[in-house]
Amino acid sequence: MNVTLLSKDSGYIPSYKRTKITDKLHSSFGFRTDYEFIRKSTMRTIIKETKQKK
């Protein structure tokens, strides 16, 4: 999934098309990146949590 960093201080917005696969990933990991603005601190937490669920 691609996201675009708006600025170093703000956060990320989605830059990909929503699909069945992305919907399944969102359901599995409990976060939405397809329509939510994501703060940088939240993105760090998401990355950390997804690495732990292996």
GUDREN-989514 format. One record per atom (N, C-alpha, C): residue in three letters; atom name; x, y, z. Coordinates in steps of 0.001 Angstrom, whole numbers, always signed. Layout:
REM residues N
{ALA,CA,{X,Y,Z}}
...
//
This chain:
REM residues 54
{MET,N,{+845,-1170,+0}}
{MET,CA,{+0,+0,+0}}
{MET,C,{+889,+1232,+0}}
{ASN,N,{+608,+2140,-865}}
{ASN,CA,{+1374,+3375,-939}}
{ASN,C,{+648,+4490,-208}}
{VAL,N,{+1429,+5268,+525}}
{VAL,CA,{+918,+6470,+1166}}
{VAL,C,{+1868,+7610,+837}}
{THR,N,{+1359,+8818,+878}}
{THR,CA,{+2153,+9990,+550}}
{THR,C,{+2360,+10831,+1801}}
{LEU,N,{+3618,+11146,+2091}}
{LEU,CA,{+3948,+12010,+3221}}
{LEU,C,{+3667,+13452,+2820}}
{LEU,N,{+2797,+14118,+3576}}
{LEU,CA,{+2452,+15502,+3258}}
{LEU,C,{+3571,+16462,+3645}}
{SER,N,{+4089,+16312,+4848}}
{SER,CA,{+5223,+17108,+5309}}
{SER,C,{+5849,+16389,+6490}}
{LYS,N,{+7023,+16822,+6886}}
{LYS,CA,{+7712,+16165,+8001}}
{LYS,C,{+6942,+16287,+9305}}
{ASP,N,{+6135,+17330,+9432}}
{ASP,CA,{+5419,+17575,+10681}}
{ASP,C,{+4004,+17022,+10722}}
{SER,N,{+3409,+16770,+9577}}
{SER,CA,{+1995,+16383,+9583}}
{SER,C,{+1806,+14875,+9559}}
{GLY,N,{+1685,+14297,+8392}}
{GLY,CA,{+1448,+12868,+8313}}
{GLY,C,{+1234,+12403,+6894}}
{TYR,N,{+470,+11326,+6758}}
{TYR,CA,{+320,+10628,+5487}}
{TYR,C,{-1128,+10603,+5017}}
{ILE,N,{-1288,+10545,+3698}}
{ILE,CA,{-2589,+10313,+3084}}
{ILE,C,{-2444,+9127,+2134}}
{PRO,N,{-3528,+8392,+1873}}
{PRO,CA,{-3431,+7240,+979}}
{PRO,C,{-3166,+7664,-459}}
{SER,N,{-2385,+6860,-1171}}
{SER,CA,{-2141,+7121,-2598}}
{SER,C,{-2212,+5811,-3371}}
{TYR,N,{-3242,+5032,-3060}}
{TYR,CA,{-3466,+3752,-3724}}
{TYR,C,{-4959,+3540,-3893}}
{LYS,N,{-5290,+2582,-4717}}
{LYS,CA,{-6690,+2251,-4967}}
{LYS,C,{-7130,+1146,-4000}}
{ARG,N,{-8290,+1326,-3415}}
{ARG,CA,{-8846,+349,-2486}}
{ARG,C,{-9245,-917,-3243}}
{THR,N,{-8866,-2084,-2697}}
{THR,CA,{-9187,-3372,-3309}}
{THR,C,{-9660,-4336,-2226}}
{LYS,N,{-10062,-5532,-2633}}
{LYS,CA,{-10452,-6560,-1661}}
{LYS,C,{-9273,-6936,-771}}
{ILE,N,{-8076,-6937,-1348}}
{ILE,CA,{-6875,-7285,-571}}
{ILE,C,{-6600,-6224,+497}}
{THR,N,{-6666,-4949,+118}}
{THR,CA,{-6415,-3905,+1118}}
{THR,C,{-7499,-3913,+2194}}
{ASP,N,{-8739,-4189,+1821}}
{ASP,CA,{-9813,-4295,+2811}}
{ASP,C,{-9533,-5426,+3796}}
{LYS,N,{-9053,-6548,+3300}}
{LYS,CA,{-8729,-7692,+4163}}
{LYS,C,{-7577,-7347,+5112}}
{LEU,N,{-6559,-6665,+4593}}
{LEU,CA,{-5441,-6237,+5443}}
{LEU,C,{-5919,-5291,+6540}}
{HIS,N,{-6777,-4357,+6188}}
{HIS,CA,{-7304,-3437,+7188}}
{HIS,C,{-8094,-4188,+8254}}
{SER,N,{-8875,-5161,+7852}}
{SER,CA,{-9649,-5960,+8807}}
{SER,C,{-8737,-6764,+9721}}
{SER,N,{-7702,-7337,+9149}}
{SER,CA,{-6790,-8188,+9913}}
{SER,C,{-5985,-7411,+10943}}
{PHE,N,{-5538,-6216,+10570}}
{PHE,CA,{-4641,-5470,+11446}}
{PHE,C,{-5321,-4359,+12229}}
{GLY,N,{-6586,-4080,+11955}}
{GLY,CA,{-7339,-3142,+12769}}
{GLY,C,{-7045,-1669,+12547}}
{PHE,N,{-6629,-1300,+11363}}
{PHE,CA,{-6440,+110,+11051}}
{PHE,C,{-6887,+376,+9630}}
{ARG,N,{-7198,+1622,+9342}}
{ARG,CA,{-7646,+2013,+8003}}
{ARG,C,{-6667,+3032,+7447}}
{THR,N,{-6140,+2771,+6264}}
{THR,CA,{-5272,+3750,+5610}}
{THR,C,{-5876,+4220,+4300}}
{ASP,N,{-7060,+3734,+3951}}
{ASP,CA,{-7635,+4083,+2654}}
{ASP,C,{-8458,+5366,+2679}}
{TYR,N,{-8888,+5823,+3839}}
{TYR,CA,{-9656,+7060,+3875}}
{TYR,C,{-9320,+7932,+5075}}
{GLU,N,{-8359,+7543,+5886}}
{GLU,CA,{-7995,+8320,+7060}}
{GLU,C,{-6667,+9043,+6857}}
{PHE,N,{-6558,+10234,+7436}}
{PHE,CA,{-5282,+10922,+7541}}
{PHE,C,{-4508,+10219,+8645}}
{ILE,N,{-3263,+9902,+8402}}
{ILE,CA,{-2478,+9141,+9368}}
{ILE,C,{-1317,+9992,+9864}}
{ARG,N,{-1305,+10263,+11152}}
{ARG,CA,{-209,+11033,+11738}}
{ARG,C,{+1067,+10210,+11703}}
{LYS,N,{+2209,+10892,+11699}}
{LYS,CA,{+3491,+10192,+11634}}
{LYS,C,{+3659,+9236,+12814}}
{SER,N,{+3252,+9654,+13999}}
{SER,CA,{+3392,+8794,+15171}}
{SER,C,{+2519,+7548,+15044}}
{THR,N,{+1331,+7704,+14469}}
{THR,CA,{+442,+6565,+14251}}
{THR,C,{+1035,+5612,+13224}}
{MET,N,{+1641,+6146,+12166}}
{MET,CA,{+2260,+5305,+11142}}
{MET,C,{+3397,+4486,+11738}}
{ARG,N,{+4198,+5084,+12610}}
{ARG,CA,{+5277,+4328,+13262}}
{ARG,C,{+4701,+3166,+14071}}
{THR,N,{+3592,+3413,+14773}}
{THR,CA,{+2945,+2365,+15559}}
{THR,C,{+2410,+1260,+14656}}
{ILE,N,{+1787,+1619,+13541}}
{ILE,CA,{+1259,+634,+12592}}
{ILE,C,{+2388,-243,+12066}}
{ILE,N,{+3487,+361,+11668}}
{ILE,CA,{+4621,-401,+11136}}
{ILE,C,{+5165,-1344,+12197}}
{LYS,N,{+5304,-855,+13416}}
{LYS,CA,{+5807,-1681,+14514}}
{LYS,C,{+4882,-2875,+14774}}
{GLU,N,{+3569,-2633,+14815}}
{GLU,CA,{+2609,-3703,+15090}}
{GLU,C,{+2556,-4739,+13973}}
{THR,N,{+2646,-4311,+12729}}
{THR,CA,{+2585,-5273,+11629}}
{THR,C,{+3818,-6158,+11601}}
{LYS,N,{+4948,-5638,+12033}}
{LYS,CA,{+6160,-6458,+12090}}
{LYS,C,{+6068,-7494,+13199}}
{GLN,N,{+5355,-7196,+14271}}
{GLN,CA,{+5214,-8122,+15391}}
{GLN,C,{+4221,-9238,+15114}}
{LYS,N,{+3290,-9062,+14169}}
{LYS,CA,{+2245,-10057,+13902}}
{LYS,C,{+2692,-11162,+12966}}
{LYS,N,{+3967,-11212,+12596}}
{LYS,CA,{+4450,-12232,+11663}}
{LYS,C,{+4274,-13592,+12188}}
//
